[in-house]
């Protein structure tokens, strides 16, 4: 991957489709969509439960968080829980417990059956221990005032040199003076929305008003580095 040549000072660390907010000792991920493989009408290329759990174990080992927050869409189905989902969820919870962390879920629009399967802590909007950051799914406008919002919902991805990669979008001071982070989907079964040419009205979350102000960040798996790019408004001229 071409070096982006952009350096940004941010109060979080980017990991595999997730961020670690250092001051709050909190790992945040979004759009796990457990059950997506089972609900698919075609054979899925991976076991989503095992894949999510394995990658989560790696990120937990790297960050050692006190809290893990899922920013919505932990589950995938609206009408029924596909076979095996409850077992996958139990094993995911056990993975977080084994790491000594507390699991919190901020329900998303796909989590209509969450109460049936998950008896842990949930919150419509969850304020982190740093006193600055609020996590929510992002499908609705937040009610809690914050300096920073971390959301999911749109599954952003960036097309670079003919290859589509999951990306984080970071917009400083873009939502009523607050920063906004839009996380990629943690599941690898989500195709992702290519943001290269997307305008604010193309996003489903109301927290993205002017997409041109958001910096994409891509995790380079080969080097373990995070590559930051210029804001989309500038980057479109280069891609």
KEFI-52606 format. One record per atom (N, C-alpha, C, O, CB): x negated, y, z negated. Coordinates in pm, whole numbers, plus 50000, padded with zeros to 5 digits. Glycine has a CB too. Layout:
XYZ ...
END
This chain:
499154988150000 500005000050000 499115012550000 498095013149931 500965000049876 499525022350078 498765034850085 498825042349954 499885043149892 499285043650197 497685047849909 497645055449785 498455068149801 498245075649897 496185058749745 499385070649710 500255082349722 499515095349689 499885105949739 501455080949631 498495094549606 497715106249570 498435116049479 498005127549469 497305113349692 499515111849413 500285120649326 500135115949182 500275104049152 501785120849368 499855125349092 499765122248950 500845130048875 500985142148893 498355125548894 501595122948791 502675129248715 502535125248569 502365113448537 504065125148771 502605135148481 502525132748338 503935130048286 504765139148282 501855144848263 504205117648246 505545113948199 505435107048063 504425100648034 506255104748301 506485108147980 506465102147845 506935087647845 507535083147747 507325110347751 506685080447950 507085066447958 506105059148050 505395065348129 508555064948009 506075045948038 505225037648122 506105028848209 507085023048162 504255029048037 505755027748335 506515019748430 505985005548432 504775003248444 506465025948572 506894995948419 506524981848426 507354975248536 507894982248622 506744974648288 507484962248534 508214955048637 509694958648633 510454952748556 508024939948620 510104968348714 511504972648724 512074977148590 513264975748565 512354961248780 511234982648505 511634987048372 510704998148327 509655000348387 511624975248270 511095005348220 510215015548163 510115013548013 511055008947948 510745029848196 508955017047960 508735016547816 508575030747767 507645037847805 507475007847780 509505035047680 509465048547622 508615047547495 509085042547393 510915054247592 507405052247503 506415050047398 506855055747264 506765048847162 505085056247438 507325068147262 507685074747137 508825067947065 508975069346943 508045089147163 509635060447138 510775053447079 510525038447065 511375031147014 512025055747162 509365033847111 509035019547109 510165011347171 510555000947119 508765014746964 510665016247284 511845010247345 511595006747491 511085014947568 513045019647333 511964994547527 511924990147666 513314991647725 514294987147665 511414975347676 513414997847841 514705000147906 514694993648044 513784995948124 515025015347915 515724985748072 515924979948204 517394980948239 518224983348151 515434965248210 517724979248364 519114981048406 519484970748513 518614965148580 519344995348460 520774968548527 521314960548637 520664946748647 520014943248746 521124967948768 520864939048539 520374925248534 521274916148618 520794906948684 520304920148387 522574918748616 523554911748699 523454896548685 523434889348785 523374915548844 523404891748561 523424877248540 524704871448600 525804876448576 523324873848390 524554860848677 525684854648744 525814858448889 526694853248958 526934858148673 524974867348938 525054871549078 524784859849172 525434858449275 524064882849105 523814851449136 523504839949220 524684830249226 525064825549333 522244832649169 525254827349109 526364817949103 527604823349173 528394815749229 526704814648959 527784836449170 528954842549231 528804844549382 529764847849451 529244855749166 527594842549432 527334844649574 527954833549657 528014822049614 525824845549600 528414837049777 528994827049867 527934819449945 528244809950017 529954833749963 526674823749931 525564816949998 524564812549892 524564817649780 524874826150104 523704803149927 522694798549833 521724809849804 521124815649895 521954786249889 521564812949674 520634823449634 519214818149641 518984806349615 520964828649492 518234826749675 516844822149689 516164819249556 515124812649554 516054832349763 516724824249445 516104822149315 517174819249211 518344822449230 515254834449273 516764813149102 517614811448985 517544824548908 516544827248842 517164799048896 518594832648915 518504846048859 518294846048709 517584854648657 519744853848891 518894836448637 518704836048493 517264833248454 516704840148368 519594825748431 516664823148516 515284819448485 514314830248531 513334833048462 514934806148550 514584836348646 513694846648699 513704859048609 512654864448576 514094850448842 514894863348569 515014874948480 514304872248348 513554880648299 516504878248455 514534860548293 513944857148163 512414856548171 511724861548082 514494843748113 511894850548275 510444849548289 509774862948303 508744865448241 510104840948407 510354871748384 509754885048402 509924893548278 509054901448244 510374892148522 511064891848208 511274899148084 510244894947979 509734903447906 512694896848033 509954882147971 508944877447876 507614884447900 506924888247806 508774862247886 507244886048026 505974892548060 505954907148018 504964912047964 505704891548210 507064914248043 507134928448007 507164930047855 506554939347801 508374935148070 507864921247786 507894921747640 506494919647582 506114926447487 508864911147584 505754910447638 504394907847590 503494919847614 502584922547535 503814895447659 503744927147723 502894938547757 503224951047676 502364959647658 503024941547903 504464952047627 504904964447562 505154963147412 505014972947339 506144969347627 505524951347365 505814948847223 506814959147169 506484966347075 504514949047140 508014960047228 508984970147184 509694966147055 509754954347021 510014972647293 510224976046985 511084973146871 512534971846916 513354965546849 510954984146764 512854978047031 514214977747085 514164975447236 513284980647304 514974990847052 515104967647285 515294965847429 516694970547462 517674965747404 515074950847472 516804979947554 518114985247593 518374981847739 517574984847827 518185000547570 519514975547764 519954972847901 520924983947940 521994985447881 520634958647914 520524991648041 521335003048084 522424998748181 522495003548294 520435013748148 523254989648137 524424986048213 524264974748312 523164971748360 524894997648284 525404968548342 525514957248434 524584945848395 523804940748475 525204961748575 524694941948268 524014929848222 524614917848294 523894908448330 524134928248068 525924918048313 526634907348384 527034912248523 526894923948556 527884902748304 527544902848604 527844906348742 529334905648777 529834914048851 527084897448834 530034895748724 531394892948772 532444901148698 532304904448580 531704878248756 533504904348771 534594912248715 535704903448655 536254906948550 535184921148821 536034892248719 537224884648682 536944872148599 537794868048520 537944880748804 535774866048617 535444854048541 533934852548530 533174857748612 536074841548607 533514845248427 532084842848409 531704830348487 532214819548459 531724841148258 530814831648585 530394819948662 529734809548572 529204812648466 529424824148773 529784797448616 529204786448540 527724789048512 526974792848602 529374773148615 527314787048390 525914788348353 525524802148302 524434803848246 525074785148469 526414812148320 526054825748281 525904827148130 524964833548082 527094835648331 526824821248056 526734822347910 525464815847857 524844820847763 527964815747845 525054804647919 523804798247879 522614807247912 521704808647831 523654784547949 522624813348031 521544822348069 521464834247974 520374838747938 521744827348213 522634839447934 522674850747843 522134846947706 521394854647644 524094856147831 522494835147659 521974830447530 520454829447532 519784833147435 522594816747495 519914824647640 518454823147651 517764836847664 516664838747613 518094814347773 518434846347731 517884859947739 517844866347601 516844872547564 518704868647837 518934864847525 518984870347389 517904863947303 517234870847226 520384867947326 517724850847318 516694843847241 515304848747277 514424849347192 516794828747264 515094852347403 513804857647448 513494870947380 512364873247336 513784859447601 514494879547371 514304892447305 514094890447155 513234896847095 515524901647329 514874881547094 514714878546952 513314873246922 512704877246822 515774868246906 512814864447007 511494858546986 510384868946991 509324867146932 511234847747090 510644879847062 509664890747071 509784900446954 509044910146945 509834898347203 510734897746862 510904906346745 511584919446775 511404929146702 509594908946683 512374919846883 513034932246923 514554931046907 515104920046905 512684935847068 515204942446896 516664943246889 517204945947028 516674954547099 517134954146788 518254938847068 518844940747200 520104949147190 520994946447110 519164927147265 520174959547274 521334968447281 521774969247427 520934970047516 521014982747223 523074969047450 523594970047586 524524982147597 525414983847515 524344957047627 524294990447699 525235001247731 526034996447851 525514996447963 524495015147760 527284992347833 528044985547939 528144993648068 528295005848066 529424982347889 528054986448179 528204992548310 529544988948371 530364982348306 527074988248402 529774993148493 531054990548558 531264975748589 532414971548608 531144998448686 530194967648593 530344953248615 530554945548486 530814933448490 529124947948688 530454952148372 530464945048243 531854943948181 531994945148060 529554952048147 532854941648262 534224940848209 534424928648119 535324928648035 535224940348325 533604918448134 533714906248052 532614905347947 532384894647890 533684893948141 531944916347922 530804916147830 531204911747690 530494903847627 530154929847825 532334916747639 532744913447503 533014898547485 532884893247374 533974921347465 533384891947592 533654877647586 532364869547568 532384858847507 534374873147710 531264874647621 530024866847623 528954872047528 528054864547489 529484866547761 529024884747490 527944891047413 528504897047285 529384905647289 527224901947497 527984892447169 528474897647041 527434906446973 527534909246853 528864886246949 526444910847049 525424919746993 525844934346999 527004937447026 524114917847067 524894943346975 525204957646970 525424963347109 524634960947201 524074965146899 526504970847123 526774978047246 527054992647213 527474995947102 527964971747323 526815001347309 527095015547293 527325021547430 526575018847523 525935022947219 528365029647442 528655036147570 527455044447614 527075044347732 529925045047560 526855051647518 525625059247541 524735057047419 525205058347306 525905074747564 523475053747441 522595050147329 521425059947321 520655061347416 522065035647346 521325066747207 520245076347187 519025069347128 519125062547026 520705087947094 517895071047191 516665064447146 516095071447023 516465082746990 515625064147258 515175064546957 514595069346831 513735081746850 513395088246752 513785058546767 513365085046973 512565097146995 513405109846980 512845120846976 511925096847132 514735108446972 515615120046956 515745128347082 516335139247077 515115128546846 515225123547194 515235131247319 515935123947433 516405130247528 513835134547360 515995110847423 516415102647537 517725095547510 517935089847403 515335092447570 518615095947608 519875088547602 519925078847720 519625082447834 521115098347606 520295066547688 520425056247791 521895053347814 522655051747719 519665043247749 522305052647939 523655048547976 523575042748117 522545043548182 524675060647969 524685036848163 524615030448294 524495040648406 523755038448502 525825021748317 525215051848394 525095062148496 526255062748593 526245070948684 523845060248571 527265054248575 528415054748666 529395065748629 530305069048705 529135041448668 529195071448510 530015082648464 529115093548409 527955091048374 531035077948356 529635105548401 528865116448342 528675113848193 529635110248125 529555130048366 527465115748141 527245113547997 527905124347913 528025135947954 525745113147967 528335120347795 528945129947702 527935134847599 528105145647542 530135123547632 526875127147576 525865130647476 524795139547536 524215136247640 525235117947416 524515150947471 523475159847519 522105153647493 521885147347390 523575173747451 521185155547588 519855149647575 518855157547658 519225165147747 519855134847618 517575155647626 516515161447709 516215152447828 515635156747928 515255163647625 516615139647815 516275129847918 517345119047922 517785114147818 514865123647893 517755115348043 518695104348061 518025093248141 517345095848241 519985109148130 518225080848097 517755069348173 518985061348213 519765057048129 516745060648089 519135059248345 520325052648399 519925042148503 518765041348545 521305062948461 520895034348543 520715024848652 521745027748759 521865039048807 520835010148601 522505017348797 523695018348881 523425018749031 524105011849107 524465030448844 522445026549078 522265028249223 521245018749285 521175017849408 521835042249250 520465011649205 519485001949257 518545008249362 518465003049473 520204989949319 517835019249329 517015025849430 515865017349480 515275009449406 516485038649374 515555019049609 514415012549672 513825022149774 514525030649829 514834998949739 512525020849799 511825029749891 511215021350003 510535011449977 510715038049817 511455025450127 510875018550242 509525024950275 509445036750307 511845019150365 508475016950267 507115021750293 506435012350391 506325000350367 506285022750161 505975017950502 505245010250602 506014997650642 505444986850657 503865006350548 507314999350659 508154988450706 508574978550600 509224968550632 507464981450811 508204980950475 508574971850367 509394979250262 509064990350223 507314965650302 510474972950218 511364978850119 510944974449979 510834962449952 512824975050147 510724984149889 510264981149754 511174987749651 511594999249670 508814985749734 511484980749542 512254987149434 511484998949378 510264998149363 512584976949321 512165009649347 511475021549297 512255027849183 513475026049172 511255031749409 511545035049101 512145043748999 512205057749057 511315061849131 511315043548865 513255064949024 513365078949064 513325087648940 514065085348844 514675081549145 512455097748941 512305106648826 512515121048870 511795126348954 510915104848762 513535127248810 513825141148840 513665149848718 514505149248628 515225142448897 512625158148711 512455167148596 513455178648600 513595185348703 511015172748592 514155180948491 515055192448475 516155193148581 516555204048622 514265205248480 516645181648626 517575181848739 519045181248698 519915184048781 517275170348829 519335177648572 520725176248532 520985185248411 520735181248297 521065161548499 521485197148438 521725206948331 520495209048244 520595210248122 522905202548244 519325209448309 518065211548238 517425199048182 516335199748125 518275221048129 518085187648196 517555175048144 516885166948255 517265167948372 518665166748078 515885158948216 515255149748309 516165137748332 516955134048245 513865145148256 516055131748450 516825119748482 515905109148540 515145111948633 517985122848580 515975096948486 515285085448542 516335075748593 517215071548519 514345078648437 516235072048719 517125061948776 516295049448797 515345049448876 517775066848911 516645038648726 515875026348733 516305017448849 517475017748888 516005018648602 515385009748904 515784999549002 516494988148931 516414986948809 514564994349081 517174979749006 517814968048948 516744958448897 515764955748966 518734961049051 516954953248776 515984943648722 516074930248795 515064923448811 516204941648572 517284926448838 517394914248916 516754915949052 516854926549114 518864910248930 516104905549099 515504905949232 516504902049340 516164901949458 514294896849238 517734898749299 518764895149396 519484907349453 520244906149549 519764885849333 519274919049394 519894931349445 519054936749560 517854939049545 520044942049333 519694938849673 518944943449791 518364957349770 517294960449821 519844943449914 519054965749695 518574979349670 519064989049776 519244985449892 517064979549665 519275001449733 519695012149824 518465019949868 517785025949785 520735021449757 518195019949998 517015026850050 517215041950039 518115047550102 516735022850197 516375048449959 516595062549925 515905072250021 516085084350009 516115065249786 515135067150115 514335075850202 515135087350261 514655098650263 513715067850314 516335084550309 517145094750376 518405098350298 519285105250349 517525090050514 518485093750174 519715096150097 519765110350040 518765115449990 519825086049983 520925116550049 521175129549987 521905127249856 522285115949824 522005138950082 522105137849779 522755136449651 524125129949659 524475121949573 522875149749587 524905133349762 526255127949773 526265113149813 527305106749808 527055135849875 525105107749851 525015093649885 524835084749761 525025072649768 523875091349982 524475090849649 524285083249526 525635081449456 526505090049463 523285090249432 525775069949389 527005067449314 526985074249178 528045077949126 527215052549297 525805075849119 525745082348988 525905097349000 525285103449088 524435079148919 526705103548916 526855118148919 525645125448862 525605137748868 528085122048842 524665118348809 523485125048754 522485128848862 521545136448835 522825116048652 522665123848983 521815128049095 522615137849179 523555134049249 521335115749181 522225150449172 522925160849247 522155164649373 522715165649482 523135173249159 520845166749356 519975170049469 518865159649473 517905160549397 519395184649457 518995150049562 518025139049569 516635144049606 515645137549572 518465128749671 516535155349673 515235160649716 514305163549599 513085164249618 515435173349797 514855165049478 514045168749362 513465156649288 512705158449193 514875176949267 513805144749330 513395132649259 512115126549316 511985124649437 514515122349263 511165123649226 509925116749262 510135101649259 510545096449156 508775120849166 509875094549367 509905079849361 508595074549301 507525080349321 510135073849502 508705063649227 507535056649174 507685041949205 508745036049183 507385059049020 506625035849257 506635021849294 505555014549217 504415019149211 506445020049446 505895003349159 504934994849089 504224985949190 504854978149261 505634986348980 502894987249196 502094978949285 501734966049212 500894966049122 500804986449332 502374955049250 502194942349179 500754937149189 500264930649097 503144931849234 500084940149298 498734934749317 497724941249223 496784934649178 498284936749462 497914954149192 496964961249107 497514964048967 496754967348876 496554974149172 498834962848952 499454966248824 499564981148801 499894985448691 498684960048712 499304989148904 499365003648892 500725008948937 501435002449014 498245010148974 501055020848889 502265027748931 501875038649030 501045047148998 503045033648809 502455038349147 502155048149250 503285058449256 504435055149285 501965041349388 502935070849227 503895081849230 503825088949365 502745090549422 503645091749114 504985093149413 505065099849542 505635113949524 506245116849421 505925091849640 505435122549623 506035136049616 507555134949611 508105124449643 505595144649738 508245145549571 509715145249570 510255141249706 509625143649809 510275158949531 511425135049707 511995129949831 512105140749939 511955137950058 513365124049805 512355153149898 512455163949995 511175165950074 511215169350192 512825176649925 510025163750009 508725164650077 508345151350142 507775150950251 507635168849978 508685140450073 508255127350119 508895123650253 508285116750335 508585116850013 510095128250276 510785124950402 510015129650524 510105123650631 512175131150403 509245140150507 508455145550619 507225137050647 506625138150754 508035159850589 506855128450550 505635120550562 505885106150603 505015099550659 504885120850432 507095101250574 507405087250603 507985085550744 508295074350785 508385081750499 
END
